[in-house]
Amino acid sequence: ADDEVEARLDELRSELTEAPRPRFTRHSAPTSHPRAVERRSFLIPRAEADALFAAARARGATPFMVIVTAVYAVLRRYLGASDLSIGTPVAGRNHVELERLVGLFVNTLVLRIRPDLEASLAEILEHVRHVVLRAHDNSDLPFDRVVDAVRPDRRLGDSALFDTMFVV
């Protein structure tokens, strides 16, 4: 089992070590003054949500994957970068034994999204779909173990592997 975990950590190390470090920090964001954390929330009207679910189903994707694709597209345009890492929390209850336990089992996944520069939105969605599924394959690896394996350059106050956290 330890060999399998180490092999998965090696794969993540290879994937994330060369990822560009976060560019969208409270110090580099185009604002008139530094901000510690910004949260953006919104509701999707029912008709648009139904269309979103239909679009997701038609492409073999989940609504989550479609919304992550949209967030990526906005960040890509805003930051002028196509290789972005986005964090997202997961429930961490991927074993039957954990389903009946009381407690918090949240883990964090890193979605490194880097589609071809000329990719259409549909192609970006397919790429995001693949990235999300691969990330979920490793959802039982604790985030701190992934950070230890990648050993990113750390700056006080900045995230280790991503700068945007996407929470549904």
NORWO-V235425 format. One record per helix or strand. SS is the DSSP state (H for helix, E for strand). FROM is the first residue (numbers start at 1). LEN is the number of residues. Records with the same first field share a line. If there is no record, write none. Layout:
SS: FROM-LEN + FROM-LEN
//
This chain:
H: 2-16 + 46-13 + 63-17 + 96-3 + 121-17 + 143-8
E: 84-7 + 107-7 + 164-2
//
